[in-house]
Amino acid sequence: MTRLVPGLVALLAAAAAVLTGCAGPVTDGPAASSAVPEGDGPVVAFYGDSYTLGTGASDASHRWSTIVSEERGWREYNPSVNGLGFVNHRTSFEGGDLPGLVIDAEPDIVFVTMGLNDNFSYDARAGDIHAQIGDDLDRIASALPDARLVVVEPFWYTDDRPASVDVITGWVHDAADEVGADWVPGASRWLEGHPEWMAADGLHPNDEGYAEMARRMDTELTTLGL
């Protein structure tokens, strides 16, 4: 099993305590979507963690998912959860969980932006993480055969990278290929080298960081014809 770079253990342990420390949105951050917005545009659902919920942004309107959705006339359904991973912070794997909420929304497009938080459990639960990635993507693809599935390379937040980041990214990419999903590469490095794009907590993007993520995502989605 690939192990974490020794110099990062303390950093990741501290970050894990913050990133996984709450069951839902932070009180001063964006709120998760509770219903599909009314309207005529395509319904686009997001299966993600705090980086898709928009934690660190001054308002939900500044998170990348909302910027991208508004530019395209999409109806955004974003029930993403702080600290969530394919195994991290999961209390259910069959019903009432976030994939289940996404499926119930009957979206036209689904984004999967998961994997960052699983790095904090990698040494103890690598096998579980690997298996659950495949299970989640297969479940979503099977339940929503007419939806377009877009899987994004897991985000990362520091210039230092434990070896697990690339391992988990490989697993997510392989699972996306297995279900015929679109793949958005490079997202783990979108914030690299720019500490000014991070919020005061040092863990999440600020408005400027989310704007950069939206710009990069827009480029990738345009390439995919979305």
Salt bridges, closest charged atoms under 4 A:
GLU71 OE1 - ARG72 NH1 3.82
GLU76 OE2 - ARG63 NH2 3.41
ASP97 OD2 - ARG90 NH2 3.34
ASP97 OD2 - ARG139 NH1 2.74
ASP123 OD2 - ARG3 NH2 3.15
ASP128 OD2 - ARG125 NE 3.29
ASP136 OD2 - ARG90 NH1 2.83
ASP166 OD1 - ARG161 NH2 2.73
ASP177 OD2 - HIS173 NE2 3.79
ASP182 OD2 - ARG148 NE 2.55
GLU192 OE2 - ARG189 NH1 2.68
GLU196 OE2 - HIS194 ND1 2.73
ASP201 OD2 - HIS204 ND1 2.69
ASP207 OD2 - HIS62 NE2 3.98
GLU212 OE2 - ARG215 NH2 2.78
GLU212 OE2 - ARG216 NH1 3.90
ASP218 OD1 - ARG72 NH2 2.82
